[in-house]
Amino acid sequence: MNAIAENLKTVSHGIEVREVNKEFGDFQALKDVDLIVPDGSMTALLGPSGSGKSTLLRTIAGLEVPTTGQVFIGGEDQAKKPVRTRNVGFVFQHYAAFKHMTVFDNIAFGLKVRKWDKQKTRDRVTELIDLVQLTGLAKRYPSQLSGGQRQRMALARALAVEPSVLLLDEPFGALDAKVRKDLRTWLRRLHDEVHVTTIFVTHDQEEAMDIAQQIVVMNEGQIEQTGSATELYDQPANEFVMGFVGEVNSLDGKLVRPHDTEILPAPTPGAVEVEIDRVVRLGFSGRVEMLTVPEKKEVWAQLTRSELETLNLESGTKAYVRPRPDAVTKEDTGALDDAFKEENPAIHKPTSVEPGLPV
């Protein structure tokens, strides 16, 4: 492990949020939020637009002041601390790079504000450039970098000031799918090396489950459930969590996952009549798309190749579906109907980059 990674590992601290509420006029963005982020962990705040995840992140950073409640970093109450003294590294979705500065100078900015020795600054920035895989690009300007390279530069700048915690607000949201996937893998490996306590905001379930050790599912300003990807998927606390962390069907008032949806050739107690719409074979598995009778509601099932061959399903034929006997189900009360509503645009406004703010 290099010196930068070793030093960052030793200064990382945990985060605790206690009974935090945040109001914007008549709108309550956070409602009695309690959260513990373990020391050195990677935690994802996952939820739809308007769920409060970015507001919670900004409150931890000090960019928003909670209406009530407390935020602790490393056991210290941050309520009366200005942003510059919280020792928080923040990375925005849109890089917030200084366009007139080179990669080297962008990364060194926070250190120069803190009046670090020139040689010490040069050594740290050089090592960080290697750490984030930008070797050979120190003299380039942001406009000469790809989107993925600019985001790695932003992460290096945030890490340069030895933050206690690293906060990432949809860091890959502006990138295309292939670059996002590559950067997810890179970020996971980087965190394994530096172990700085990290929280990142995302609405991408796959991204959260791929990277985070702890996932916090939020909805309408509240935390619905906290746990590992396996816990959230296999033991969802409620129908919202079940529907948000994986696809579900609604069958006879119950939510059931496609791989837990059983297709039968004949009427059976508890089964719903469907019409086969399309059968898609995908290597060792397949997807059967169906319409319920008579509602014409779309449902689908994920089956193995052997199950597909046994059933011999064809478009336009009738069949019957129900949850498998051992399936995890939740009552469908309609809680998912408004899960993807638009975020109130008045809540968040772009925050300008301030000298000394490690973003």
Salt bridges, closest charged atoms under 4 A:
GLU16 OE2 - ARG18 NE 2.91
GLU64 OE2 - ARG58 NE 3.37
GLU76 OE1 - LYS81 NZ 2.61
ASP105 OD1 - LYS112 NZ 3.19
GLU162 OE2 - ARG124 NH2 2.76
GLU170 OE1 - HIS203 ND1 3.09
ASP182 OD2 - LYS178 NZ 2.73
GLU206 OE2 - ARG184 NH2 3.22
ASP210 OD2 - ARG184 NE 3.11
ASP210 OD1 - ARG188 NH1 2.88
GLU220 OE2 - LYS341 NZ 3.47
ASP260 OD2 - HIS259 NE2 3.63
GLU262 OE1 - ARG322 NE 3.02
GLU275 OE1 - LYS296 NZ 3.71
GLU289 OE2 - ARG278 NH2 3.11
GLU289 OE2 - ARG287 NE 2.97
GLU307 OE2 - ARG324 NH2 3.21
GLU331 OE2 - LYS254 NZ 2.66
GLU343 OE2 - HIS348 NE2 3.27
GLU354 OE1 - ARG84 NH2 3.51
